[in-house]
Amino acid sequence: RTKALILSAMVCVAGIISSQAQNVYSVNVVGYINKTLTTEFSLVGAQLDDGAGNLATNLLDGVPNLTVVYKFNGAGYDSITWLAALNRWNPASFTDMTMLPGEGVFIKKPGTAPEINLTFVGEVMQGTLVNPVVQGFDMYSTMVPQAGGITTVHEYAPSNLDVIYQWNGSTYTSKTWLDVLGRWNPAGEPEVEVGEAFFIKASAAQDWTRDFTVE
């Protein structure tokens, strides 16, 4: 259960240019994402910029005791665990773990908690957004908190045999891009939700680029 909402648009005069003294405006849009985790493992993306490095330890403040965060490192997982008795994350060596827009993590809910309620607050990324995709297997999210097709909405350009793996709470579902068919197989474009992360097995490295502006 996920909800994203634009809280406010802050418009400020950035300067004056040309002999006509034309005002130049910069628009920053701040929003929030509410996400409720009810399964033992959830793939989560924090698709807003909190302005402070998007550290997992800050974004996940207030989670239940023994919540574990796993981030894929290309070969396995780095992990941190919240220890309420010590009032800190453990181990300290991974407390710089990020959840930047475009990244993702697995969150393991402790069995003692019926659910985890997360709220991410920050700036909606705008302009030309570039998410580097490595060749092979890695974890991603979209850089914009918007539900929709990974290609038609989020402008991912698949290469032949690229595979998208999505977690449904208990197992993975997958779709493979086939150039020979000009479509995903099984048929139907992968649809991603706000706050969702997923895996891409990419045939080739690319810059996943999307141009986005809040209208």
ROVOZA-844415 format. One record per residue: residue number from 1; residue in three letters; x, y, z of N, C-alpha, C, O in turn. Coordinates in steps of 0.1 Angstrom, whole numbers, padded with zeros to 4 digits. Example, Ala and Ser with C-alpha at 12.3 -4.5 7.8 and 13.67 -1.06 7.14 Angstrom:
ROVOZA-844415
{site 1, "ALA", {0132, -0057, 0078}, {0123, -0045, 0078}, {0132, -0033, 0078}, {0142, -0033, 0085}} {site 2, "SER", {0128, -0022, 0071}, {0137, -0011, 0071}, {0129, 0000, 0079}, {0134, 0011, 0080}} 
This chain:
ROVOZA-844415
{site 1, "ARG", {0009, -0012, 0000}, {0000, 0000, 0000}, {0009, 0012, 0000}, {0016, 0015, 0010}} {site 2, "THR", {0008, 0020, -0011}, {0017, 0031, -0012}, {0010, 0043, -0017}, {0000, 0042, -0025}} {site 3, "LYS", {0014, 0055, -0012}, {0008, 0067, -0017}, {0018, 0078, -0019}, {0027, 0079, -0010}} {site 4, "ALA", {0018, 0085, -0030}, {0027, 0096, -0032}, {0019, 0108, -0034}, {0009, 0108, -0040}} {site 5, "LEU", {0024, 0120, -0029}, {0016, 0132, -0029}, {0026, 0144, -0030}, {0036, 0144, -0022}} {site 6, "ILE", {0024, 0153, -0039}, {0031, 0165, -0040}, {0026, 0174, -0029}, {0015, 0178, -0028}} {site 7, "LEU", {0035, 0178, -0020}, {0031, 0187, -0008}, {0031, 0201, -0012}, {0021, 0208, -0009}} {site 8, "SER", {0041, 0206, -0019}, {0041, 0220, -0023}, {0051, 0222, -0034}, {0060, 0215, -0037}} {site 9, "ALA", {0048, 0233, -0041}, {0058, 0238, -0052}, {0063, 0251, -0047}, {0055, 0261, -0046}} {site 10, "MET", {0076, 0252, -0046}, {0082, 0264, -0041}, {0088, 0272, -0052}, {0098, 0267, -0058}} {site 11, "VAL", {0083, 0283, -0056}, {0088, 0291, -0067}, {0096, 0303, -0062}, {0091, 0311, -0054}} {site 12, "CYS", {0108, 0305, -0067}, {0116, 0316, -0063}, {0123, 0323, -0075}, {0126, 0316, -0085}} {site 13, "VAL", {0125, 0336, -0074}, {0132, 0343, -0085}, {0146, 0340, -0084}, {0153, 0342, -0073}} {site 14, "ALA", {0152, 0334, -0095}, {0166, 0331, -0095}, {0175, 0342, -0100}, {0187, 0342, -0096}} {site 15, "GLY", {0170, 0351, -0107}, {0178, 0361, -0112}, {0172, 0369, -0124}, {0160, 0367, -0127}} {site 16, "ILE", {0179, 0379, -0129}, {0174, 0387, -0140}, {0184, 0386, -0151}, {0196, 0388, -0149}} {site 17, "ILE", {0179, 0383, -0163}, {0187, 0382, -0175}, {0182, 0391, -0186}, {0171, 0395, -0186}} {site 18, "SER", {0192, 0394, -0195}, {0189, 0402, -0207}, {0185, 0416, -0204}, {0182, 0420, -0193}} {site 19, "SER", {0185, 0424, -0215}, {0182, 0438, -0213}, {0167, 0440, -0210}, {0163, 0451, -0206}} {site 20, "GLN", {0159, 0430, -0213}, {0145, 0431, -0210}, {0142, 0428, -0195}, {0130, 0428, -0191}} {site 21, "ALA", {0152, 0425, -0187}, {0150, 0422, -0173}, {0140, 0411, -0171}, {0131, 0413, -0162}} {site 22, "GLN", {0141, 0400, -0178}, {0132, 0389, -0177}, {0135, 0381, -0164}, {0147, 0378, -0162}} {site 23, "ASN", {0125, 0378, -0156}, {0126, 0370, -0144}, {0128, 0355, -0148}, {0122, 0350, -0157}} {site 24, "VAL", {0137, 0349, -0141}, {0140, 0334, -0142}, {0136, 0327, -0130}, {0139, 0331, -0119}} {site 25, "TYR", {0127, 0317, -0131}, {0122, 0310, -0120}, {0127, 0295, -0119}, {0130, 0289, -0129}} {site 26, "SER", {0129, 0291, -0107}, {0133, 0277, -0104}, {0123, 0271, -0095}, {0119, 0276, -0085}} {site 27, "VAL", {0117, 0259, -0100}, {0106, 0253, -0092}, {0111, 0240, -0086}, {0116, 0231, -0093}} {site 28, "ASN", {0110, 0240, -0073}, {0114, 0227, -0065}, {0101, 0222, -0060}, {0093, 0229, -0054}} {site 29, "VAL", {0098, 0209, -0062}, {0086, 0202, -0058}, {0090, 0192, -0047}, {0098, 0183, -0049}} {site 30, "VAL", {0084, 0194, -0035}, {0086, 0185, -0024}, {0074, 0176, -0022}, {0063, 0180, -0023}} {site 31, "GLY", {0077, 0163, -0020}, {0066, 0154, -0018}, {0069, 0144, -0008}, {0079, 0144, -0001}} {site 32, "TYR", {0059, 0134, -0006}, {0062, 0123, 0003}, {0056, 0110, -0002}, {0047, 0110, -0010}} {site 33, "ILE", {0062, 0099, 0002}, {0058, 0086, -0001}, {0055, 0079, 0012}, {0063, 0077, 0020}} {site 34, "ASN", {0042, 0074, 0013}, {0039, 0065, 0024}, {0039, 0050, 0019}, {0032, 0047, 0009}} {site 35, "LYS", {0046, 0041, 0026}, {0046, 0028, 0021}, {0045, 0018, 0033}, {0052, 0020, 0043}} {site 36, "THR", {0036, 0009, 0032}, {0034, -0001, 0043}, {0039, -0014, 0039}, {0035, -0020, 0029}} {site 37, "LEU", {0048, -0020, 0047}, {0054, -0033, 0044}, {0047, -0043, 0053}, {0047, -0042, 0066}} {site 38, "THR", {0041, -0053, 0047}, {0033, -0063, 0055}, {0039, -0077, 0053}, {0036, -0086, 0061}} {site 39, "THR", {0048, -0079, 0043}, {0054, -0092, 0041}, {0068, -0093, 0048}, {0073, -0082, 0051}} {site 40, "GLU", {0074, -0105, 0050}, {0086, -0106, 0057}, {0097, -0098, 0049}, {0105, -0091, 0055}} {site 41, "PHE", {0098, -0099, 0036}, {0107, -0092, 0028}, {0100, -0083, 0018}, {0090, -0087, 0012}} {site 42, "SER", {0105, -0071, 0016}, {0099, -0061, 0006}, {0111, -0055, -0001}, {0121, -0051, 0005}} {site 43, "LEU", {0109, -0053, -0014}, {0119, -0045, -0022}, {0114, -0031, -0023}, {0103, -0028, -0027}} {site 44, "VAL", {0122, -0021, -0018}, {0118, -0008, -0016}, {0128, 0002, -0022}, {0140, 0001, -0022}} {site 45, "GLY", {0122, 0012, -0029}, {0130, 0023, -0034}, {0125, 0036, -0028}, {0113, 0039, -0028}} {site 46, "ALA", {0134, 0045, -0024}, {0131, 0058, -0018}, {0133, 0068, -0030}, {0145, 0072, -0032}} {site 47, "GLN", {0123, 0072, -0037}, {0124, 0080, -0049}, {0124, 0095, -0047}, {0120, 0102, -0057}} {site 48, "LEU", {0127, 0100, -0036}, {0128, 0114, -0033}, {0142, 0117, -0028}, {0148, 0109, -0021}} {site 49, "ASP", {0146, 0129, -0030}, {0159, 0134, -0025}, {0157, 0141, -0012}, {0151, 0152, -0012}} {site 50, "ASP", {0163, 0135, -0001}, {0161, 0142, 0012}, {0170, 0153, 0015}, {0170, 0160, 0025}} {site 51, "GLY", {0180, 0155, 0005}, {0189, 0166, 0007}, {0200, 0164, 0017}, {0209, 0173, 0019}} {site 52, "ALA", {0201, 0152, 0022}, {0211, 0148, 0032}, {0218, 0135, 0029}, {0223, 0128, 0038}} {site 53, "GLY", {0218, 0132, 0016}, {0225, 0120, 0012}, {0217, 0107, 0011}, {0222, 0097, 0007}} {site 54, "ASN", {0204, 0108, 0015}, {0195, 0097, 0014}, {0201, 0084, 0021}, {0201, 0073, 0015}} {site 55, "LEU", {0206, 0086, 0033}, {0212, 0075, 0041}, {0200, 0066, 0046}, {0190, 0071, 0052}} {site 56, "ALA", {0202, 0053, 0045}, {0192, 0044, 0050}, {0189, 0046, 0065}, {0178, 0045, 0069}} {site 57, "THR", {0199, 0049, 0072}, {0198, 0051, 0087}, {0189, 0063, 0090}, {0183, 0063, 0101}} {site 58, "ASN", {0189, 0073, 0082}, {0180, 0084, 0084}, {0166, 0082, 0078}, {0156, 0085, 0085}} {site 59, "LEU", {0165, 0076, 0066}, {0152, 0074, 0060}, {0144, 0064, 0067}, {0132, 0064, 0067}} {site 60, "LEU", {0150, 0054, 0074}, {0143, 0044, 0081}, {0143, 0046, 0096}, {0141, 0036, 0104}} {site 61, "ASP", {0144, 0058, 0101}, {0143, 0061, 0115}, {0130, 0057, 0120}, {0119, 0060, 0115}} {site 62, "GLY", {0130, 0050, 0131}, {0117, 0046, 0138}, {0112, 0032, 0134}, {0101, 0028, 0138}} {site 63, "VAL", {0120, 0024, 0126}, {0115, 0011, 0123}, {0116, 0002, 0135}, {0123, 0005, 0145}} {site 64, "PRO", {0109, -0010, 0135}, {0109, -0019, 0147}, {0123, -0025, 0150}, {0131, -0026, 0141}} {site 65, "ASN", {0124, -0029, 0162}, {0137, -0036, 0166}, {0139, -0049, 0157}, {0129, -0056, 0154}} {site 66, "LEU", {0151, -0050, 0153}, {0156, -0062, 0145}, {0152, -0061, 0130}, {0152, -0071, 0123}} {site 67, "THR", {0147, -0049, 0126}, {0145, -0047, 0111}, {0159, -0047, 0104}, {0169, -0042, 0109}} {site 68, "VAL", {0159, -0055, 0093}, {0172, -0056, 0086}, {0170, -0050, 0072}, {0160, -0052, 0065}} {site 69, "VAL", {0181, -0043, 0068}, {0181, -0037, 0054}, {0193, -0044, 0047}, {0204, -0044, 0051}} {site 70, "TYR", {0189, -0049, 0035}, {0199, -0055, 0026}, {0201, -0047, 0013}, {0191, -0044, 0007}} {site 71, "LYS", {0213, -0045, 0010}, {0216, -0038, -0003}, {0225, -0046, -0011}, {0236, -0050, -0007}} {site 72, "PHE", {0222, -0048, -0024}, {0230, -0057, -0033}, {0242, -0049, -0037}, {0242, -0038, -0040}} {site 73, "ASN", {0254, -0056, -0036}, {0267, -0050, -0039}, {0273, -0055, -0052}, {0285, -0053, -0055}} {site 74, "GLY", {0265, -0063, -0060}, {0270, -0068, -0072}, {0274, -0083, -0071}, {0274, -0090, -0081}} {site 75, "ALA", {0276, -0088, -0059}, {0280, -0102, -0057}, {0272, -0108, -0046}, {0269, -0120, -0046}} {site 76, "GLY", {0268, -0100, -0036}, {0260, -0104, -0025}, {0253, -0092, -0019}, {0250, -0083, -0026}} {site 77, "TYR", {0251, -0093, -0006}, {0244, -0082, 0001}, {0252, -0077, 0013}, {0257, -0085, 0021}} {site 78, "ASP", {0252, -0064, 0014}, {0256, -0057, 0026}, {0243, -0055, 0035}, {0232, -0053, 0029}} {site 79, "SER", {0244, -0056, 0048}, {0232, -0055, 0056}, {0235, -0047, 0069}, {0246, -0047, 0074}} {site 80, "ILE", {0224, -0040, 0073}, {0224, -0034, 0086}, {0212, -0038, 0094}, {0201, -0040, 0088}} {site 81, "THR", {0213, -0039, 0107}, {0201, -0043, 0115}, {0199, -0032, 0126}, {0209, -0028, 0133}} {site 82, "TRP", {0187, -0028, 0128}, {0183, -0019, 0139}, {0182, -0026, 0152}, {0174, -0035, 0154}} {site 83, "LEU", {0191, -0022, 0162}, {0191, -0028, 0175}, {0185, -0017, 0185}, {0192, -0008, 0189}} {site 84, "ALA", {0173, -0019, 0189}, {0166, -0009, 0197}, {0173, -0008, 0211}, {0174, 0003, 0217}} {site 85, "ALA", {0178, -0019, 0216}, {0184, -0019, 0230}, {0197, -0011, 0230}, {0200, -0005, 0240}} {site 86, "LEU", {0204, -0010, 0218}, {0216, -0002, 0217}, {0213, 0012, 0211}, {0222, 0020, 0211}} {site 87, "ASN", {0201, 0014, 0206}, {0197, 0026, 0199}, {0207, 0029, 0188}, {0211, 0041, 0186}} {site 88, "ARG", {0210, 0019, 0180}, {0219, 0022, 0168}, {0217, 0010, 0158}, {0212, 0000, 0161}} {site 89, "TRP", {0222, 0013, 0146}, {0223, 0003, 0135}, {0236, -0005, 0137}, {0246, 0001, 0141}} {site 90, "ASN", {0236, -0017, 0133}, {0247, -0026, 0134}, {0249, -0034, 0121}, {0239, -0039, 0116}} {site 91, "PRO", {0261, -0035, 0116}, {0274, -0030, 0120}, {0276, -0015, 0116}, {0270, -0011, 0106}} {site 92, "ALA", {0284, -0008, 0123}, {0286, 0006, 0120}, {0293, 0008, 0107}, {0292, 0019, 0101}} {site 93, "SER", {0300, -0002, 0102}, {0308, -0001, 0090}, {0299, 0001, 0077}, {0304, 0005, 0067}} {site 94, "PHE", {0286, -0002, 0078}, {0277, -0001, 0067}, {0266, 0010, 0069}, {0256, 0011, 0062}} {site 95, "THR", {0268, 0019, 0079}, {0258, 0029, 0082}, {0258, 0040, 0072}, {0250, 0050, 0074}} {site 96, "ASP", {0267, 0040, 0062}, {0267, 0050, 0051}, {0259, 0044, 0040}, {0259, 0050, 0029}} {site 97, "MET", {0251, 0033, 0041}, {0243, 0027, 0031}, {0233, 0038, 0026}, {0226, 0044, 0034}} {site 98, "THR", {0232, 0039, 0012}, {0223, 0049, 0007}, {0211, 0042, 0001}, {0211, 0031, -0003}} {site 99, "MET", {0200, 0051, 0000}, {0188, 0047, -0007}, {0185, 0059, -0016}, {0174, 0066, -0014}} {site 100, "LEU", {0193, 0061, -0026}, {0192, 0072, -0035}, {0180, 0070, -0045}, {0177, 0058, -0048}} {site 101, "PRO", {0174, 0080, -0050}, {0165, 0078, -0061}, {0172, 0070, -0073}, {0182, 0074, -0077}} {site 102, "GLY", {0165, 0059, -0077}, {0172, 0050, -0087}, {0178, 0038, -0081}, {0181, 0028, -0088}} {site 103, "GLU", {0180, 0037, -0067}, {0185, 0026, -0060}, {0174, 0018, -0054}, {0162, 0022, -0054}} {site 104, "GLY", {0177, 0007, -0048}, {0167, -0001, -0040}, {0174, -0009, -0030}, {0186, -0012, -0030}} {site 105, "VAL", {0165, -0014, -0020}, {0170, -0023, -0009}, {0159, -0033, -0006}, {0147, -0031, -0009}} {site 106, "PHE", {0163, -0044, -0001}, {0154, -0053, 0006}, {0153, -0049, 0020}, {0163, -0046, 0027}} {site 107, "ILE", {0140, -0049, 0026}, {0138, -0046, 0040}, {0131, -0059, 0045}, {0121, -0063, 0040}} {site 108, "LYS", {0137, -0064, 0056}, {0132, -0076, 0063}, {0125, -0072, 0075}, {0130, -0066, 0085}} {site 109, "LYS", {0112, -0074, 0076}, {0103, -0071, 0087}, {0105, -0081, 0098}, {0104, -0093, 0095}} {site 110, "PRO", {0108, -0077, 0111}, {0109, -0087, 0121}, {0095, -0094, 0124}, {0085, -0087, 0122}} {site 111, "GLY", {0096, -0106, 0127}, {0083, -0114, 0129}, {0075, -0108, 0140}, {0063, -0111, 0141}} {site 112, "THR", {0080, -0100, 0149}, {0072, -0095, 0160}, {0064, -0083, 0156}, {0055, -0078, 0163}} {site 113, "ALA", {0066, -0077, 0144}, {0059, -0065, 0139}, {0049, -0069, 0128}, {0053, -0076, 0119}} {site 114, "PRO", {0036, -0066, 0130}, {0026, -0069, 0120}, {0029, -0062, 0107}, {0025, -0067, 0096}} {site 115, "GLU", {0034, -0050, 0108}, {0037, -0042, 0096}, {0048, -0031, 0099}, {0050, -0028, 0111}} {site 116, "ILE", {0053, -0026, 0089}, {0062, -0014, 0090}, {0057, -0003, 0081}, {0054, -0005, 0070}} {site 117, "ASN", {0055, 0008, 0087}, {0050, 0020, 0080}, {0061, 0030, 0078}, {0068, 0035, 0087}} {site 118, "LEU", {0064, 0032, 0065}, {0075, 0041, 0061}, {0070, 0054, 0055}, {0060, 0053, 0048}} {site 119, "THR", {0076, 0065, 0058}, {0073, 0078, 0051}, {0086, 0084, 0046}, {0095, 0087, 0054}} {site 120, "PHE", {0087, 0086, 0033}, {0099, 0092, 0027}, {0095, 0106, 0023}, {0085, 0108, 0016}} {site 121, "VAL", {0103, 0116, 0027}, {0100, 0130, 0024}, {0112, 0136, 0017}, {0123, 0134, 0021}} {site 122, "GLY", {0110, 0143, 0006}, {0121, 0150, -0001}, {0116, 0156, -0014}, {0105, 0157, -0017}} {site 123, "GLU", {0126, 0160, -0022}, {0124, 0167, -0034}, {0122, 0157, -0046}, {0129, 0147, -0047}} {site 124, "VAL", {0112, 0160, -0054}, {0110, 0152, -0066}, {0121, 0156, -0076}, {0122, 0168, -0080}} {site 125, "MET", {0128, 0146, -0081}, {0139, 0148, -0091}, {0133, 0153, -0104}, {0123, 0147, -0109}} {site 126, "GLN", {0139, 0163, -0110}, {0134, 0168, -0123}, {0145, 0170, -0132}, {0157, 0171, -0128}} {site 127, "GLY", {0142, 0172, -0145}, {0152, 0175, -0155}, {0156, 0162, -0162}, {0148, 0153, -0163}} {site 128, "THR", {0168, 0161, -0167}, {0173, 0149, -0174}, {0179, 0141, -0163}, {0190, 0144, -0158}} {site 129, "LEU", {0173, 0130, -0160}, {0176, 0121, -0149}, {0184, 0109, -0155}, {0178, 0102, -0164}} {site 130, "VAL", {0195, 0105, -0150}, {0203, 0094, -0155}, {0206, 0084, -0144}, {0212, 0087, -0133}} {site 131, "ASN", {0202, 0072, -0146}, {0204, 0061, -0137}, {0213, 0051, -0144}, {0208, 0044, -0153}} {site 132, "PRO", {0226, 0050, -0140}, {0235, 0040, -0147}, {0231, 0026, -0144}, {0229, 0022, -0133}} {site 133, "VAL", {0229, 0018, -0155}, {0226, 0004, -0154}, {0238, -0004, -0158}, {0244, -0002, -0169}} {site 134, "VAL", {0243, -0013, -0149}, {0255, -0021, -0152}, {0251, -0033, -0160}, {0239, -0038, -0159}} {site 135, "GLN", {0260, -0039, -0167}, {0258, -0052, -0174}, {0257, -0063, -0163}, {0265, -0063, -0154}} {site 136, "GLY", {0247, -0071, -0164}, {0245, -0081, -0154}, {0234, -0078, -0145}, {0224, -0072, -0149}} {site 137, "PHE", {0235, -0083, -0133}, {0224, -0083, -0123}, {0226, -0072, -0113}, {0236, -0072, -0106}} {site 138, "ASP", {0216, -0063, -0111}, {0216, -0054, -0100}, {0202, -0049, -0097}, {0193, -0051, -0104}} {site 139, "MET", {0202, -0041, -0085}, {0189, -0037, -0080}, {0187, -0022, -0083}, {0196, -0014, -0083}} {site 140, "TYR", {0175, -0018, -0087}, {0171, -0005, -0091}, {0157, -0001, -0086}, {0149, -0009, -0082}} {site 141, "SER", {0155, 0012, -0087}, {0141, 0017, -0087}, {0140, 0028, -0098}, {0151, 0032, -0103}} {site 142, "THR", {0128, 0033, -0101}, {0127, 0044, -0109}, {0131, 0057, -0101}, {0130, 0057, -0089}} {site 143, "MET", {0136, 0067, -0108}, {0140, 0079, -0102}, {0129, 0089, -0099}, {0131, 0099, -0092}} {site 144, "VAL", {0117, 0086, -0104}, {0105, 0094, -0102}, {0095, 0086, -0095}, {0092, 0075, -0099}} {site 145, "PRO", {0088, 0092, -0084}, {0078, 0084, -0077}, {0065, 0084, -0085}, {0055, 0092, -0082}} {site 146, "GLN", {0064, 0076, -0095}, {0053, 0075, -0104}, {0050, 0061, -0108}, {0060, 0054, -0112}} {site 147, "ALA", {0038, 0056, -0107}, {0035, 0043, -0112}, {0033, 0042, -0127}, {0029, 0052, -0133}} {site 148, "GLY", {0037, 0031, -0133}, {0035, 0029, -0147}, {0045, 0020, -0153}, {0053, 0014, -0147}} {site 149, "GLY", {0044, 0019, -0166}, {0052, 0010, -0174}, {0067, 0014, -0174}, {0070, 0026, -0175}} {site 150, "ILE", {0075, 0004, -0173}, {0089, 0007, -0172}, {0095, 0014, -0184}, {0105, 0021, -0184}} {site 151, "THR", {0089, 0011, -0196}, {0093, 0017, -0209}, {0084, 0029, -0213}, {0089, 0040, -0216}} {site 152, "THR", {0071, 0027, -0213}, {0062, 0037, -0218}, {0062, 0049, -0208}, {0060, 0061, -0213}} {site 153, "VAL", {0063, 0047, -0196}, {0063, 0058, -0186}, {0077, 0062, -0182}, {0080, 0074, -0181}} {site 154, "HIS", {0085, 0052, -0178}, {0098, 0055, -0172}, {0110, 0055, -0182}, {0121, 0057, -0178}} {site 155, "GLU", {0107, 0052, -0195}, {0116, 0054, -0206}, {0128, 0045, -0205}, {0139, 0048, -0210}} {site 156, "TYR", {0127, 0033, -0199}, {0138, 0023, -0199}, {0138, 0017, -0213}, {0128, 0013, -0218}} {site 157, "ALA", {0150, 0017, -0219}, {0152, 0012, -0233}, {0158, -0002, -0232}, {0170, -0003, -0231}} {site 158, "PRO", {0150, -0013, -0233}, {0156, -0026, -0231}, {0165, -0031, -0242}, {0162, -0027, -0254}} {site 159, "SER", {0175, -0038, -0239}, {0183, -0045, -0249}, {0178, -0060, -0250}, {0171, -0064, -0241}} {site 160, "ASN", {0181, -0066, -0261}, {0177, -0080, -0262}, {0181, -0089, -0251}, {0193, -0089, -0246}} {site 161, "LEU", {0172, -0096, -0245}, {0174, -0105, -0234}, {0175, -0099, -0220}, {0179, -0105, -0211}} {site 162, "ASP", {0173, -0086, -0219}, {0172, -0079, -0206}, {0160, -0086, -0199}, {0150, -0088, -0204}} {site 163, "VAL", {0162, -0088, -0186}, {0152, -0094, -0177}, {0149, -0085, -0166}, {0158, -0080, -0159}} {site 164, "ILE", {0136, -0082, -0163}, {0131, -0075, -0151}, {0126, -0085, -0141}, {0117, -0092, -0145}} {site 165, "TYR", {0131, -0084, -0129}, {0126, -0093, -0118}, {0119, -0084, -0108}, {0125, -0075, -0102}} {site 166, "GLN", {0106, -0087, -0105}, {0099, -0080, -0095}, {0095, -0090, -0084}, {0091, -0102, -0086}} {site 167, "TRP", {0095, -0085, -0072}, {0092, -0093, -0060}, {0078, -0091, -0056}, {0073, -0079, -0054}} {site 168, "ASN", {0070, -0102, -0054}, {0056, -0100, -0051}, {0053, -0103, -0036}, {0041, -0104, -0032}} {site 169, "GLY", {0064, -0103, -0028}, {0062, -0105, -0014}, {0066, -0119, -0009}, {0069, -0122, 0002}} {site 170, "SER", {0066, -0129, -0019}, {0071, -0142, -0016}, {0080, -0149, -0026}, {0087, -0158, -0023}} {site 171, "THR", {0079, -0144, -0038}, {0087, -0149, -0049}, {0089, -0138, -0060}, {0083, -0128, -0059}} {site 172, "TYR", {0097, -0142, -0070}, {0099, -0132, -0081}, {0090, -0136, -0093}, {0088, -0148, -0096}} {site 173, "THR", {0086, -0126, -0100}, {0080, -0127, -0113}, {0090, -0120, -0123}, {0097, -0111, -0119}} {site 174, "SER", {0091, -0125, -0135}, {0101, -0119, -0144}, {0095, -0118, -0158}, {0086, -0125, -0162}} {site 175, "LYS", {0100, -0108, -0165}, {0097, -0106, -0179}, {0110, -0103, -0187}, {0119, -0096, -0182}} {site 176, "THR", {0111, -0109, -0199}, {0123, -0108, -0207}, {0120, -0100, -0220}, {0110, -0103, -0227}} {site 177, "TRP", {0129, -0091, -0224}, {0127, -0084, -0236}, {0133, -0092, -0247}, {0145, -0096, -0247}} {site 178, "LEU", {0125, -0095, -0258}, {0129, -0102, -0269}, {0129, -0094, -0282}, {0118, -0090, -0286}} {site 179, "ASP", {0141, -0090, -0288}, {0141, -0082, -0300}, {0133, -0089, -0311}, {0127, -0082, -0319}} {site 180, "VAL", {0134, -0102, -0312}, {0128, -0109, -0323}, {0113, -0108, -0323}, {0107, -0108, -0334}} {site 181, "LEU", {0107, -0106, -0311}, {0093, -0103, -0310}, {0089, -0089, -0309}, {0078, -0085, -0311}} {site 182, "GLY", {0099, -0081, -0305}, {0097, -0066, -0303}, {0088, -0064, -0291}, {0080, -0054, -0291}} {site 183, "ARG", {0089, -0073, -0281}, {0080, -0071, -0269}, {0086, -0079, -0257}, {0096, -0086, -0259}} {site 184, "TRP", {0080, -0077, -0246}, {0083, -0084, -0234}, {0077, -0098, -0234}, {0066, -0100, -0240}} {site 185, "ASN", {0083, -0108, -0228}, {0078, -0121, -0227}, {0079, -0126, -0213}, {0090, -0126, -0207}} {site 186, "PRO", {0068, -0131, -0206}, {0055, -0131, -0212}, {0050, -0117, -0216}, {0055, -0107, -0212}} {site 187, "ALA", {0039, -0117, -0224}, {0034, -0105, -0230}, {0030, -0095, -0219}, {0024, -0099, -0209}} {site 188, "GLY", {0032, -0082, -0222}, {0028, -0072, -0212}, {0040, -0065, -0206}, {0049, -0072, -0202}} {site 189, "GLU", {0040, -0052, -0206}, {0051, -0045, -0201}, {0052, -0046, -0186}, {0042, -0046, -0179}} {site 190, "PRO", {0064, -0047, -0180}, {0065, -0046, -0165}, {0060, -0033, -0160}, {0064, -0022, -0165}} {site 191, "GLU", {0051, -0033, -0150}, {0045, -0022, -0144}, {0051, -0020, -0130}, {0050, -0030, -0122}} {site 192, "VAL", {0056, -0009, -0127}, {0062, -0006, -0114}, {0054, 0003, -0106}, {0047, 0012, -0111}} {site 193, "GLU", {0054, 0001, -0093}, {0046, 0010, -0083}, {0055, 0020, -0077}, {0067, 0019, -0077}} {site 194, "VAL", {0049, 0030, -0071}, {0056, 0040, -0064}, {0063, 0034, -0051}, {0056, 0026, -0044}} {site 195, "GLY", {0075, 0036, -0049}, {0082, 0031, -0038}, {0087, 0016, -0040}, {0092, 0010, -0031}} {site 196, "GLU", {0086, 0011, -0052}, {0090, -0003, -0055}, {0104, -0003, -0061}, {0107, 0005, -0069}} {site 197, "ALA", {0112, -0013, -0056}, {0125, -0016, -0063}, {0123, -0029, -0070}, {0114, -0037, -0067}} {site 198, "PHE", {0133, -0032, -0078}, {0133, -0044, -0086}, {0147, -0047, -0091}, {0156, -0039, -0089}} {site 199, "PHE", {0149, -0059, -0097}, {0162, -0062, -0103}, {0161, -0062, -0118}, {0151, -0065, -0124}} {site 200, "ILE", {0172, -0057, -0124}, {0174, -0058, -0138}, {0186, -0067, -0141}, {0197, -0065, -0135}} {site 201, "LYS", {0184, -0077, -0150}, {0196, -0084, -0155}, {0198, -0079, -0169}, {0191, -0082, -0178}} {site 202, "ALA", {0208, -0070, -0171}, {0210, -0063, -0183}, {0220, -0069, -0192}, {0231, -0074, -0187}} {site 203, "SER", {0217, -0070, -0205}, {0226, -0076, -0214}, {0238, -0067, -0217}, {0249, -0072, -0220}} {site 204, "ALA", {0236, -0054, -0215}, {0247, -0045, -0218}, {0245, -0033, -0208}, {0233, -0029, -0205}} {site 205, "ALA", {0256, -0026, -0205}, {0255, -0014, -0196}, {0249, -0003, -0204}, {0251, -0002, -0217}} {site 206, "GLN", {0241, 0006, -0198}, {0236, 0017, -0204}, {0232, 0028, -0194}, {0231, 0025, -0182}} {site 207, "ASP", {0231, 0040, -0198}, {0225, 0051, -0190}, {0210, 0051, -0192}, {0205, 0055, -0203}} {site 208, "TRP", {0203, 0047, -0182}, {0188, 0048, -0182}, {0184, 0063, -0180}, {0185, 0068, -0169}} {site 209, "THR", {0180, 0069, -0191}, {0178, 0084, -0190}, {0163, 0087, -0192}, {0156, 0081, -0200}} {site 210, "ARG", {0158, 0096, -0183}, {0144, 0100, -0184}, {0144, 0115, -0182}, {0150, 0121, -0173}} {site 211, "ASP", {0137, 0122, -0191}, {0134, 0136, -0189}, {0121, 0138, -0183}, {0110, 0133, -0187}} {site 212, "PHE", {0121, 0145, -0171}, {0108, 0146, -0163}, {0107, 0160, -0157}, {0117, 0165, -0151}} {site 213, "THR", {0095, 0165, -0158}, {0092, 0178, -0152}, {0078, 0178, -0146}, {0069, 0173, -0153}} {site 214, "VAL", {0076, 0182, -0134}, {0063, 0183, -0128}, {0055, 0194, -0135}, {0059, 0205, -0135}} {site 215, "GLU", {0044, 0190, -0141}, {0036, 0200, -0148}, {0027, 0207, -0138}, {0019, 0216, -0142}} 
